Amino acid sequence: MQDWRFEVVPLPSLDFKTTLFPKLITQGENFEIQIFDEKEELVFKRKGLRMNNSISHLNDIQNIIPGKRYRVVILNPYYLPRQSFMTFKRGTNSIKFKRMFPLDLNNNGHFDSKDMFELLNNLELIRLFFP
């Protein structure tokens, strides 16, 4: 019989950065982080994250195995999602996403002709393109 060896470690945390086009500094409360494992299964999701000065912090990320690679996705309403891959370690982890663009105006996760129709139907969305 083989002995099992395991260690209980604190849950990892994540510092993440991004900016929303055309702003240079991003503030907001509508960010969402999703984390997928190597089988593309969603293992963690948190909504309503606050961004201050283009930076946010996420504590107690569950279902993560330190040393494993994950796909991390950031979402914000009306903006195209951004993703990056990272290997989580113990403690605090950091990730920087590329700038997010307001081209998902119908919030379906990608840019297509329906986004232009959404803009025509809701001209208030034009504010997303100006600081």
N, C-alpha and C positions, 0 to 999 in steps of 0.2 A: 504494500500500500504506500502510495506517495503522499507526503504531507503537503498541504496547501500553505503557501506563504502569502499573506496579504498585509497591506498596511492601510490604515485609515488616514487620509490626508484631507486638509481643508479644501473646500470647493474653490476652483479657480475664479478669477475675475478678469474683466476685459476693459481696457481703455481703447476707445475707438474715435477716429477723426474722419470728418468729411466736410465738404462745403456744398451749398446749394447754389447753382448758377442763377443769377449773375452775381450773387453776394460774395464778398471776400471773407466775411465772418458770419457763421451760421448760428442762429438761435432757434429754438423750437422745442415742442413737446410731443410731436407725432411720429417719432422714429420707432422703428421696429427692427429687432435683430432676430434672425433665424439661423440656426446652425444645423448642418446636415453631415451625417457620417459618410464613410466610404461607400456605403450601399445606397446613398442618396435618400436616406430616411431622416426625417426631421426629428432631431433629438432634443432641441431646445428652442423656445420662442418666447420673446418678451416684447410687449407693445407699450406704447406711451412713454418711451424713453425721452428724457430731456437732454437737449444739446445746448451747451453754453460755450461761446467763443470757439465753435467748431469742434469741441471735444465733449465726450461723454464717458461715463464709467458705469460698468455693469458688474454687480457683485453676485456671488453665489450661483455660478453657472452649473447646473445639474446635468447629469448624464454624459459627462465628458471624461475621457480617459487620458491622463497626461501622457504625452509621447505619441498620440495618434493624430492623424491629419484630418482636418474638417474643412468644409466649405462654409464660409460665413457670409450671409447676405444682409444688407441693410436696405430698408424700405422707408419711404416717406410718401404720403399721398401726392399724386400728380407727377411724381418724379420717377424716372426709370430706375429700377433697382440696380444696385452695385454689389459685386461679390468679390471675395478674395479667399485664398486658401491659406490655412495656417496649421501648425502643429502646436497644440496647447501644451504648456508646461505648468508646473505648480506655481501658485502665487498669481501675480498680476501679469497679464499678457497684453500686448499692444497690436493694433492693426490700423492701417490707414487706407481708406477707400478713395478711389478717384472721385472727382467732382460729379455731383448728381445733376441731371438736366431735366427740366420740366416738360417732358415730351410724352408722358403717359397720362394724358388728360382724362381718359375714361377708366383709369386704374385697373387695367387688365394685365399689367406686367410687361407690356412691350409697346413699341411705337408702330402704329399702322394708320391707315386712312381714317379709321373711326375716331382717332384722336383729333383730327382736324374738324370733323363734324361736331365733336364735343365742344371744341373751342368756338365754333360758329353758333352753337346753341347756348353757350354760356360764356359770353364775352367778358365776364368778370375774371375769368382765368388768365386774361392777358396780364394781370398784375404779377404773375409768376415770372415774367420775363424782364421785370424792371426792379432795381434795388429799392 
